[in-house]
Amino acid sequence: MSQTRDLQGGKAFGLLKAQQEERLDEINKQFLDDPKYSSDEDLPSKLETFKKKYMEFDLNGNGDIDIMSLKRMLEKLGVPKTHLELKKLIREVSGGSGETFSYSDFLKMMLGKRSAILKILSQQPKIYSLKKTVP
């Protein structure tokens, strides 16, 4: 018999979010202990901010961001992307390992020097203003 989670809210949803936060805190601790990131200025604060943002968009609480969650995230940030751009971004972040990316992948992107990914995120569509000239 398979167990399904009731994610309708209330106590069950609060428990799910608490478990998710514990898992992400464990990953944050690994990054805090990693000498590779020890030179990052204000690392604990950054990790806490990234954790909150990640939890906001990991809607089903399974620990991964899928293409629809990423789409919603980027639209909310004012940087909408096409389906192909989203797939490319997920491949870049996850190292080509699938259709989602994990919190660890997300942190590596945010704390690393993955400029190609950050370029994709920062590219705003160019808006040209059409002005009518009055004779």
N, C-alpha and C positions, 0 to 999 in steps of 0.2 A: 504494500500500500504506500503510495507516494504522499508526502506531506506537502501541502501548499500553504503559503503564507497569506494571511489576511492582512492586506495593507490598507484597510479602509480608514484608519486613523485612530485617534484616541490612544489608549495605553499601548496597543500593539505597534502603532507607528512610532511612538516615543521610544519603545524598547528597540525597535529596528534602528532608529537614528542613533541611540546611545551605543549600540553594538558597532555600528558603522564608524562612529567617532573614535571608539576604542581602537579599532583596526587601523584607522588613519593616524592616530597618536603613536602607535607602535612603529609605523613607517616613518613618521616625523623623527622619532627617537633614533632610528637607524641613520637618518640623514644628519642629525645633530652629532652623532658619534663618528661619522665618516670624515677622516682628515681631508678628503678632497674638497669638502664644503666648509671647512673650519675658517677659511679666510673671508667668507661671505659676511658682509656687514649686517648686523641685526637679524641673523638667521632665525632665531626662535619666533620673532614677530612675523617674519615672512612666511614661515611654515604654518603658523596659526591662521594667517590670512588665506593662504592657498588652501588649507584644509576646509575652511568655511565655504570658500567659493566652490571647491570640488563637491562638497556635500550638497550644495544648493542645486547642482546640475546632475548629480548622480541620483536621478529621480526614483529608480527602482531599488536603490540601496544595495545593488549586487557588487559594488566596488569598481565598476568600469563605466566609462563614458562611451556611449554609442553615438552613431551618426546623428540621430535626432536630438539627443541631449547637447551635442556639440553645436548643432545648427541653432538651437535655442540660445545657447550660451553666447555665441558670436552675434546673433541678432540683438540680444539684450545689450551687448557691448557696443552696438552700432557698427559692426563689421560683418554684414551678411555675406555669405559665401554660397557658391553653387554646389550642387551635389558632388561634382567631380573634384572641386577644390577641397571639400570636406573629406572625401575619401583619401585624397593625397595627404592632407594634414594628419589624418589618423595613421596612415602608413608611416609618415615621417616620425610621429611621436612614438608609435609603438615599435618602430624598427621593422615594419612590414609584417608583424606577427598576427594581424587579424583585422576585425571590423570594429574593434574597441581599443581603448587604451586605459591603462591602470593609473592609480594615483602615483605610484613610483615613476612611471613614464612621464606623467604630468610634471612632477617635481624636477625630474632630470631636464625636461624642456625649460621650465621656468628658471631654474638655477644654473643651467648650462649655457654654453655658447652656441646653441643651435640656431644660428642667424637665419637660415632658410625658413624655418618654422615661424620665427618672429616676423619675418618679412611678409609671409602669407597673412599673418594676423593683422599686421599694420597697414596693409594695402587697402586704402579707402577707395570706393568707386569715385571717379572724377565726375563732378557735377558742373556742367557748363550752364551759365546763366544766359538766357536769351533775352536781350533787352531790345525793346522797340525804340527806335529813335523818332522823336517828334520833330516834324519839319518846322 
